[in-house]
């Protein structure tokens, strides 16, 4: 089924605004209920080093917007602004950044870019999403933040170091 362009645009615009609210709250799991259908599939392959596939809203809440994003995971001070998007029928390509805390000496943000391939499924909710970003550049960004004293010890221990180990093992295989 095809939905009106205005309806599809309202959904991605709503997600953009909700990201700002989630950053303010430092709480993300509520996005699963607000923006994803019960049977939505959400994929983040992390460059092949660790594929996260969430089948259904509950798994999205527990993985991507829960374990990976919520308070205590080390992402405090980060933001994930959606910069722009393109719509073709029910499909959306969004362009966003993983933006670390602080700024470089030259005033630029510590950030890496990514895209999401999203399918709108009606009722203001998405039925599919795949996030793609360069995990090697993300690791380098985390190193840069660590050198600047801006990387959370929790994030370094629980996400950065294990992800680097997965990348090395994958490349050595």
Backbone bond lengths (Angstrom), bond angles and torsions (degrees), N, CA, C in turn:
res aa  C-N    CA-C-N  psi(-1)  N-CA   C-N-CA  omega(-1)  CA-C   N-CA-C  phi
1 X - - - 1.449 - - 1.526 108.97 -
2 X 1.298 115.79 139.18 1.458 120.67 178.26 1.530 109.65 -102.69
3 X 1.318 115.26 138.09 1.463 121.57 -177.88 1.522 110.00 -107.87
4 X 1.325 117.23 155.12 1.470 119.54 178.18 1.529 111.18 -60.01
5 X 1.320 115.69 140.51 1.467 121.78 -179.39 1.526 111.20 -52.92
6 X 1.318 118.06 -40.18 1.465 121.87 -178.68 1.529 111.06 -61.62
7 X 1.336 116.77 -36.46 1.465 121.52 179.23 1.532 110.75 -69.16
8 X 1.336 116.22 -42.62 1.462 121.22 178.47 1.532 109.37 -64.36
9 X 1.325 116.33 -44.80 1.468 120.98 179.89 1.523 111.18 -63.27
10 X 1.325 117.39 -38.18 1.467 120.56 179.10 1.529 110.88 -63.66
11 X 1.327 116.91 -35.57 1.472 120.29 -179.50 1.529 111.05 -67.52
12 X 1.328 118.09 -47.13 1.469 119.33 -178.64 1.524 110.26 -70.98
13 X 1.303 118.01 -34.51 1.467 120.80 175.45 1.529 110.23 -64.65
14 X 1.324 115.89 -39.63 1.468 120.16 176.58 1.516 111.97 -63.31
15 X 1.340 116.85 -39.00 1.468 120.39 177.70 1.524 110.21 -65.02
16 X 1.325 116.78 -41.29 1.472 120.32 177.48 1.528 110.29 -57.49
17 X 1.322 117.27 -47.24 1.471 121.41 179.25 1.525 111.42 -65.68
18 X 1.328 116.12 -37.72 1.467 120.06 -179.96 1.527 111.36 -66.91
19 X 1.331 118.18 -33.35 1.461 120.26 175.71 1.521 110.84 -60.77
20 X 1.317 116.74 -41.15 1.467 120.34 177.99 1.526 109.88 -61.79
21 X 1.324 116.53 -42.58 1.472 120.67 178.67 1.530 110.99 -66.74
22 X 1.329 117.54 -41.08 1.465 120.68 179.20 1.527 110.60 -63.63
23 X 1.323 116.67 -39.15 1.465 120.49 176.99 1.521 110.42 -63.80
24 X 1.332 115.85 -41.60 1.461 119.99 179.75 1.535 110.57 -61.78
25 X 1.332 115.76 -44.16 1.469 121.38 -179.35 1.526 112.46 -77.27
26 X 1.341 115.68 -23.07 1.461 122.66 -168.92 1.530 109.63 56.19
27 X 1.306 114.06 44.76 1.464 122.32 179.96 1.519 107.32 -148.90
28 X 1.318 117.15 125.30 1.456 122.38 -169.52 1.527 115.51 -118.32
29 X 1.303 119.69 -22.45 1.466 120.92 -169.84 1.527 113.43 -60.68
30 X 1.306 118.77 -27.20 1.465 122.00 179.60 1.529 112.53 -61.90
31 X 1.350 117.45 -22.20 1.465 120.72 178.95 1.527 111.81 -62.33
32 X 1.318 117.43 -30.54 1.466 120.22 -179.57 1.525 110.65 -58.91
33 X 1.311 117.01 -46.44 1.467 120.41 -179.72 1.520 112.12 -71.46
34 X 1.294 116.06 -35.95 1.462 121.94 -174.12 1.529 112.94 -73.92
35 X 1.345 117.75 -34.88 1.462 119.85 -168.67 1.525 116.30 -125.67
36 X 1.330 119.09 -0.45 1.462 119.53 -175.32 1.520 111.14 -127.75
37 X 1.344 115.11 135.46 1.462 120.76 176.67 1.528 109.55 -64.23
38 X 1.294 115.19 156.35 1.473 122.31 -178.83 1.530 111.29 -54.09
39 X 1.327 117.64 -36.46 1.468 121.02 -176.60 1.535 112.90 -105.72
40 X 1.300 117.27 20.30 1.470 121.97 179.43 1.529 111.23 -61.15
41 X 1.311 115.75 146.85 1.462 121.74 173.24 1.529 107.37 -110.41
42 X 1.333 116.06 128.85 1.464 122.17 -178.96 1.528 107.24 -124.55
43 X 1.327 116.30 124.42 1.468 121.13 -175.47 1.523 109.93 -125.37
44 X 1.317 115.75 135.84 1.467 121.48 169.87 1.523 106.59 -137.78
45 X 1.341 117.75 105.66 1.467 120.03 -173.95 1.527 115.70 -80.24
46 X 1.322 119.50 -7.44 1.465 122.49 178.96 1.531 111.82 43.89
47 X 1.332 114.98 50.46 1.467 120.20 175.48 1.510 114.27 62.48
48 X 1.316 117.89 20.22 1.456 121.56 -179.24 1.516 114.11 86.20
49 X 1.324 116.98 -5.61 1.467 120.60 -177.64 1.526 112.52 -81.07
50 X 1.324 117.15 -27.74 1.460 121.48 -178.58 1.524 107.37 -161.92
51 X 1.294 117.06 97.66 1.453 119.51 -178.72 1.528 109.85 -82.92
52 X 1.319 115.78 123.91 1.461 120.86 174.38 1.519 106.83 -105.65
53 X 1.321 116.27 118.35 1.455 122.24 176.14 1.517 106.95 -121.34
54 X 1.317 115.49 115.18 1.456 121.28 178.72 1.520 107.90 -105.25
55 X 1.313 116.08 116.00 1.459 122.24 178.59 1.517 108.86 -99.29
56 X 1.306 115.36 99.92 1.458 120.68 178.01 1.514 112.82 101.85
57 X 1.311 113.79 157.62 1.462 122.19 -175.49 1.530 112.93 -56.98
58 X 1.323 117.41 -40.75 1.466 119.74 -178.52 1.527 111.26 -63.36
59 X 1.331 117.18 -42.27 1.466 119.76 177.49 1.522 111.40 -67.48
60 X 1.336 117.23 -36.50 1.470 120.36 176.41 1.523 108.96 -61.31
61 X 1.323 116.26 -44.19 1.472 121.19 179.45 1.531 110.81 -62.55
62 X 1.327 117.23 -40.88 1.470 120.69 -176.86 1.522 112.98 -76.95
63 X 1.321 117.96 -33.56 1.464 120.26 -175.32 1.521 111.05 -98.02
64 X 1.307 117.46 -84.59 1.464 121.30 -170.76 1.525 113.41 -57.89
65 X 1.304 117.44 -53.58 1.467 120.34 -175.80 1.529 112.40 -92.08
66 X 1.289 118.70 -3.54 1.460 121.97 177.70 1.507 111.06 -108.02
67 X 1.308 116.47 -88.99 1.465 122.69 -177.86 1.532 112.16 -51.62
68 X 1.328 117.51 -42.34 1.455 120.50 -172.68 1.525 114.37 -84.34
69 X 1.330 118.46 -20.32 1.461 119.78 -172.12 1.529 115.43 -124.40
70 X 1.309 119.19 -30.24 1.464 120.69 -170.01 1.527 113.53 -68.99
71 X 1.302 114.03 172.03 1.467 123.00 -179.02 1.524 110.03 -50.55
72 X 1.316 114.97 137.74 1.452 120.70 178.55 1.512 113.45 95.17
73 X 1.325 117.27 -12.47 1.459 119.67 -178.80 1.527 112.24 -83.79
74 X 1.341 117.32 -6.93 1.454 120.94 176.90 1.516 114.50 99.51
75 X 1.322 117.40 -1.42 1.471 120.45 -177.70 1.526 112.66 -87.78
76 X 1.318 118.15 8.89 1.457 120.25 177.88 1.526 109.71 -55.83
77 X 1.329 116.89 136.55 1.450 121.50 -179.65 1.519 114.20 88.04
78 X 1.323 117.18 -9.84 1.461 121.56 176.55 1.521 109.06 -88.08
79 X 1.332 115.45 155.63 1.459 120.68 170.48 1.523 107.30 -134.49
80 X 1.326 115.00 161.82 1.462 120.93 -174.10 1.533 109.36 -136.99
81 X 1.326 116.48 57.19 1.462 118.74 -174.05 1.533 113.36 -64.38
82 X 1.329 113.98 137.43 1.456 121.23 170.96 1.520 105.73 -84.65
83 X 1.330 116.87 117.80 1.458 121.95 -174.21 1.518 113.27 -85.83
84 X 1.336 115.88 -37.09 1.454 120.08 -174.36 1.523 108.62 -166.46
85 X 1.328 116.27 169.56 1.451 120.69 175.74 1.513 110.31 -156.28
86 X 1.331 114.08 162.33 1.462 122.39 174.26 1.525 107.17 -127.92
87 X 1.313 116.17 143.57 1.464 121.65 -178.05 1.516 109.30 -123.58
88 X 1.322 115.93 133.13 1.459 122.71 173.07 1.523 106.68 -136.58
89 X 1.320 116.09 103.58 1.462 120.11 -175.54 1.519 109.88 64.94
90 X 1.323 116.51 -123.27 1.465 122.05 179.76 1.527 112.54 -95.49
91 X 1.321 116.26 5.47 1.466 120.63 -177.46 1.517 111.06 -104.59
92 X 1.321 113.59 141.11 1.465 121.62 -177.98 1.519 107.93 -128.11
93 X 1.310 116.18 138.13 1.462 121.33 166.79 1.520 105.39 -115.11
94 X 1.321 116.19 118.06 1.465 119.61 178.79 1.525 109.55 -108.01
95 X 1.315 114.88 144.99 1.471 122.78 177.70 1.518 107.15 -112.64
96 X 1.319 116.43 124.81 1.459 122.01 -175.34 1.522 109.41 -140.03
97 X 1.323 115.51 174.25 1.463 120.24 175.71 1.527 110.14 -131.50
98 X 1.320 114.60 148.88 1.465 122.84 164.33 1.525 104.30 -91.62
99 X 1.312 117.33 107.15 1.473 121.04 -173.90 1.523 109.23 -110.51
100 X 1.322 115.56 115.37 1.453 121.48 -179.99 1.517 112.81 -74.43
101 X 1.313 115.98 170.89 1.467 120.28 178.92 1.530 111.72 -70.08
102 X 1.315 116.07 152.37 1.463 121.87 175.48 1.515 112.65 75.37
103 X 1.318 113.47 -173.95 1.473 121.75 177.35 1.522 108.75 -138.76
104 X 1.317 114.16 155.91 1.460 120.62 175.76 1.531 109.55 -70.78
105 X 1.318 115.76 167.05 1.470 121.32 -179.99 1.529 111.58 -57.59
106 X 1.334 117.10 -30.01 1.471 119.94 179.67 1.533 112.79 -83.63
107 X 1.331 117.14 2.16 1.460 121.51 178.53 1.515 114.72 91.53
108 X 1.339 118.31 -8.49 1.467 120.68 -179.28 1.530 110.52 -76.04
109 X 1.313 114.96 157.45 1.464 121.03 178.21 1.523 110.20 -77.41
110 X 1.324 115.37 151.34 1.459 121.99 166.46 1.529 104.52 -84.02
111 X 1.328 118.49 107.14 1.459 119.04 -176.47 1.514 112.20 -157.27
112 X 1.326 114.18 156.19 1.461 123.07 170.76 1.521 107.50 -128.07
113 X 1.322 115.99 149.67 1.461 121.45 -176.45 1.520 111.57 -96.95
114 X 1.335 115.15 153.84 1.449 121.47 175.89 1.513 110.53 -150.70
115 X 1.316 115.24 170.73 1.457 121.89 176.19 1.526 108.94 -132.73
116 X 1.319 114.78 153.00 1.464 121.01 172.44 1.514 108.25 -121.96
117 X 1.314 115.64 137.32 1.459 123.15 172.31 1.522 105.30 -102.34
118 X 1.322 116.86 114.79 1.460 122.10 -170.51 1.527 109.62 -125.38
119 X 1.328 116.05 141.32 1.463 121.43 171.62 1.520 107.89 -113.65
120 X 1.315 115.09 126.52 1.463 121.21 177.03 1.519 108.31 -81.65
121 X 1.343 116.33 136.77 1.460 121.22 -176.51 1.515 115.14 -120.66
122 X 1.329 117.77 16.85 1.465 120.62 178.25 1.518 112.76 90.09
123 X 1.322 115.61 165.86 1.460 123.46 177.20 1.530 112.67 58.70
124 X 1.341 117.37 26.79 1.460 121.44 179.67 1.514 114.69 75.85
125 X 1.334 116.92 12.36 1.466 120.87 -174.31 1.532 111.58 -124.74
126 X 1.328 113.90 157.94 1.457 121.72 -179.95 1.522 110.47 -98.79
127 X 1.342 115.64 148.92 1.464 120.68 179.24 1.525 112.48 -107.68
128 X 1.339 116.50 -12.19 1.467 120.55 -179.21 1.520 108.21 -158.12
129 X 1.351 115.08 143.53 1.455 119.69 172.49 1.517 109.26 -152.84
130 X 1.340 115.07 136.06 1.463 121.65 172.49 1.521 107.09 -128.01
131 X 1.330 116.34 124.15 1.457 122.29 177.62 1.523 109.05 -98.69
132 X 1.324 115.75 133.89 1.462 121.22 179.14 1.523 109.18 -130.66
133 X 1.336 115.54 129.25 1.460 120.67 173.53 1.519 108.20 -154.96
134 X 1.301 115.53 162.92 1.456 121.89 -176.33 1.531 109.21 -82.36
135 X 1.309 116.10 103.36 1.469 121.29 -175.46 1.530 111.33 -66.94
136 X 1.324 118.43 -30.80 1.465 119.61 178.30 1.526 110.39 -65.95
137 X 1.328 116.77 -42.42 1.464 119.55 176.49 1.528 110.99 -66.20
138 X 1.329 117.07 -34.08 1.462 120.05 177.29 1.530 110.40 -64.62
139 X 1.322 117.01 -39.81 1.469 120.32 178.27 1.523 110.21 -65.84
140 X 1.327 116.73 -41.11 1.474 119.97 177.76 1.527 110.48 -63.33
141 X 1.324 116.81 -40.15 1.460 120.71 176.91 1.527 110.58 -60.61
142 X 1.313 116.58 -42.59 1.468 119.58 178.59 1.523 111.22 -64.55
143 X 1.331 117.36 -37.31 1.468 120.25 174.84 1.527 110.50 -61.28
144 X 1.302 116.29 -44.15 1.463 121.28 179.42 1.530 110.90 -62.32
145 X 1.324 116.61 -42.51 1.468 120.55 177.08 1.525 111.16 -64.53
146 X 1.328 116.20 -39.45 1.460 120.54 178.57 1.531 110.33 -62.70
147 X 1.326 116.54 -44.63 1.469 121.26 178.42 1.528 111.56 -61.15
148 X 1.339 116.48 -31.28 1.464 121.53 179.93 1.535 112.19 -86.86
149 X 1.344 116.88 -0.63 1.457 120.71 -179.09 1.520 113.53 75.55
150 X 1.332 117.49 22.66 1.467 121.69 -175.59 1.524 114.05 -111.34
151 X 1.320 118.23 -2.55 1.463 120.83 -179.09 1.526 109.44 -90.09
152 X 1.303 116.24 127.31 1.462 121.87 177.12 1.529 110.37 -60.08
153 X 1.316 115.99 135.77 1.468 120.30 177.23 1.527 110.65 -61.32
154 X 1.332 116.53 -35.49 1.467 121.32 178.40 1.525 110.48 -64.64
155 X 1.323 116.96 -46.48 1.463 120.83 179.81 1.525 110.37 -63.40
156 X 1.315 116.56 -41.82 1.465 120.44 179.23 1.526 110.23 -61.66
157 X 1.313 117.11 -47.34 1.469 121.71 -177.09 1.524 112.37 -69.76
158 X 1.343 116.32 -45.03 1.467 120.08 -169.95 1.528 115.00 -92.72
159 X 1.335 117.37 -16.74 1.463 118.50 -177.13 1.524 112.42 -128.46
160 X 1.325 117.97 -52.38 1.462 120.88 -173.67 1.534 111.10 -66.03
161 X 1.318 118.30 -54.49 1.468 119.91 -177.53 1.534 112.60 -62.46
162 X 1.350 119.01 -44.61 1.471 117.81 176.21 1.532 113.07 -63.81
163 X 1.338 117.48 -37.21 1.463 119.83 179.54 1.527 110.63 -66.53
164 X 1.328 117.09 -41.32 1.462 119.58 177.11 1.529 110.48 -61.01
165 X 1.324 117.54 -41.52 1.460 121.11 179.32 1.535 110.16 -63.24
166 X 1.337 117.83 -40.61 1.454 120.91 177.59 1.530 110.85 -63.79
167 X 1.327 116.78 -42.40 1.463 120.58 179.88 1.531 111.12 -62.64
168 X 1.318 116.42 -45.10 1.464 120.43 179.31 1.525 110.06 -62.44
169 X 1.327 117.15 -46.43 1.471 120.13 -179.89 1.526 111.39 -61.76
170 X 1.333 116.09 -40.43 1.462 120.32 179.78 1.530 110.42 -64.03
171 X 1.330 116.38 -43.16 1.464 120.33 -177.77 1.528 112.09 -71.94
172 X 1.338 117.39 -26.86 1.455 120.43 179.43 1.524 112.59 -81.94
173 X 1.310 116.48 -17.79 1.481 120.17 -177.51 1.513 111.82 -70.79
